[in-house]
Amino acid sequence: MNETAVATDFDAIVTGSGITGGWAAKELTEKGLKVLVLERGREITHGVDYLGEHAPDWKLPYQGKKPRELYQADYPVQSGSYAFNEATRHLWNNDRLNPYHQDPDKPFNWMRADVVGGRSILWARQSYRWCEQDFNANRDDGHGIPWPIGYRDLAPWYDYVEDFIGVSGQAEGLPQLPDGKFLPPMGMLALEKTIKQRLARNAPDVTLTMGRTATLTQEHQGRAACHYCGPCHRGCSTGSYFSSLSSTLPAARKTGNLTLVANAVVEKLAYDPVSGRVAAVHVIDSETRKRRRYTGKLFFLCAGAVASTQILLNSSSAAFPRGLANSSGVLGHYLMDHYSAFGGVGLFMDNLDRYFHGNRPNNTYIPRFRNVGGQDEDADFVRGYGYQNVPVRSDWFFTMNSRGFGAELKNRLRKPGPWMWMMGAFGECLPYRDNRISLHPGKVDRFGIPQVSASFQWGDNERAIDRDMRKQGDRILKAAGAVMNFSNLSAEPAEQPGGSAIHEMGTARMGDDPTQSVLNAHNQAHDAPNLYVTDGSAMTSSSCVNPSLTYMALTARACNHAVKQLAQGWV
């Protein structure tokens, strides 16, 4: 295939248009740079192409049911996501058309959107700051290399990001979960208030708070407050939750400095050994298969941990035979995800005279309470975990197969039953060198690009965390007053494959030592000063909280640094 050289020389080129790519576009354009954003997925329009946003099941293909043969053939990985169904299938990657290789004994689920805006349209919006203990964990317990930054370095950027995206939440004054700049929190259900009161009395080490979510509880930045229509992962035409499609990309377009090209598959970056900098990006049009080459001064990789690292590994040259910016040899290694599991399910007979209305796009959160400020004597693991809790009031859906006939059955089905409270947990994953992605030596995709090959397994520490999640979950449910606990403390955990939490991190980690890391304290490549990587691949450890807020803060901070470097002629 012939390559067409594109003459336009951009100030900055951003790969990816999701959580971090949108932020890079916004920050760089607002600082006066001419910016090109390259997105592998197809173009969609905010508020127009959310085809299943308010559609009831009977208006969806197959009446909302899963076409099993189609899912198995075309979406075996993507269909494992809670956000994948017939209302959102058009937003997701087709696994058959875009395959990757997994070690069958060490699988990793790579979840990918296939549209402008990426997974920022589909994410669960939970937005938590890392704490100082998170940044110091590698240094303190010896797992992984030290972070080159701490909480103080990122705190003003957390402020900056929260000011723009709008995060609703409740300040709690906990050192392990720093408070932010919050909009008013969403309200708790009656049962949640009851549980909160009981935990304060019976388990004072446990804090129950409303989830901190990038969903508006009042008008903010020209976007409307949430009206609880749900489910959010189908798209939000009012822009009441943050996505790059509704927020950062429109801000970038407003400057007049943005060029966005969809259906643009980034093949590799070209490195100039004379200048010691990245000179261009090579792109394949996914529809026409034509190749283009764009030149620029700054290059930001924001395609996601796996995709950005794939691009770097495929950008090998005489200067970097193991992949661009990989003089350390660690590129692709230390892949992480959060260990996700159920901490328990409890049955509650409280507040049966109360119900709810609407679809609150948020639930309650129990922040980390284990190994806080030091190692607990009874903990056989390092790091920690938190719980995200879902209340469910049983109704006819749970009892529709019960025996009965006529009016008596109908009247019985109309009456709601008891409450259930489900505790889902995210535990921190340690950085292991053997958890990695690489390029398959023999398999290529439909564009001729070497396929990703993934290998991932949980370690003994994550399994010990799982046991403690269930043990503490049992204690919390009893303290909360559950009349029945469905937790199974004796059974071995059913481990989810890596990637199932959709919080993939690592593979191009930050660090002060160029022999052990890919990026410096500003997300700038040690080996190429005009290259920045600001998505999950930059993470040096994983904490136990949802990571997207940290990605956004790192991106805004890196853009500020890059523009200063450019103005001073250092990149």
Secondary structure, 3 states (H helix, E strand, C coil): CCEEEEEEEEEEEEECCCHHHHHHHHHHHHCCCCEEEECCCECCCCCCCCCCCCCCHHHCHHHHCCCHHHHHHHCCCHHHCCCCCCCCHHHECCCCCCCCEEECCECECCCCECECCHHHHCCCCECCCCCHHHHHHHHHHCCCCCCCCCHHHHHHHHHHHHHHHCEECCCCCECCECCCCEECCCCCCHHHHHHHHHHHHHCCCCCCEECCECECCCCECCECCCCCCCCHHHCCCCCCECCHHHHHHHHHHHCCCEEEECCEEEEEEEEECCCCEEEEEEEEECCCCCEEEEEEEEEEECCCHHHHHHHHHHCCCCCCCCCCCCCCCCCCECCECCEEEEEEEEEECCCCCCCCCCCCCCCEEECCCCCCCCCCCCCCCCCCEEEEEEEEECCHHHHCCCCCCHHHHHHHHHCCCCEEEEEEEEECCCCCCCCEEEEEEEEECCCCCEEEEEECCCCHHHHHHHHHHHHHHHHHHHHHCCCEECCCCCCCCCCCCECCCCCCECCCCECCCCCCCCECCCCEECCEEEEEECCHHHCCCCCCCCCHHHHHHHHHHHHHHHHHHHHCCCC
